[in-house]
Amino acid sequence: MKNVKCFLVIVSLVFIAGCAKDYSYEGGRQRPIDTLPPPPPPPAGYDFPLCSMCATLTSTELSTWNFKIENIPVCGKADTAIMLGSRTAFTFFGPSSCSNDTGMVITVYLPDTLNKDITYMYADKVAFYYYDHITSTYIMMSQTYAPFTCAIRNYNHQTKIASGEFEGFALRSNGRWAAITSGKFKMKLL
């Protein structure tokens, strides 16, 4: 009798430990979708070269961009900044201040048309690339499944000048993630 009780206790514990989350949703055709987004990819350390031109940067002048990768400042001048489509996206790009062989391209897909003065507009569809002309791959590139955002802090429709910030995660060519932080830009969008 003692062995039977032990057996029942062990069997009961196995059944309790094997329970999984049950979904109960009456009135629908399918199981509800989980609403929690996946966590962002973890940043990985990387020794990005320090550029003395970007280390002392305190402001963003017209046609310039800057950001930090793992707290190393990177900056440059945009040689192109244009509106796309029916003013619902824009892109700007240009070389790094520290190397003409490297540079940044960013394209922002806006939630609304940029056809009036704006004091704040948030966009969560952003394509970010940091390129180099020496190899055929990007140094780092944003991915659609990892967060990358842009906020236009000010846009003057008469002058077409936009200033704002960007940040997110980019996948490096070696497969490691890089955190892009403190991104700033000031562009005349034609």
Secondary structure, 3 states (H helix, E strand, C coil): CHHHHHHHHHHHHHHHHCCCCCCCCCCCCCCCCCCCCCCCCCCCCCCCCCCHHHHCCCCCCCCEEEEEECCEEEEEECCEEEEECCCCEEEEEEEECCCCCEEEEEEEECCCCCCCCECCEEECEEEEEEEECCCCCCCEEECCCCCEEEEEEEEECCCCEEEEEEEEEEEECCCCEEEEEEEEEEEECC
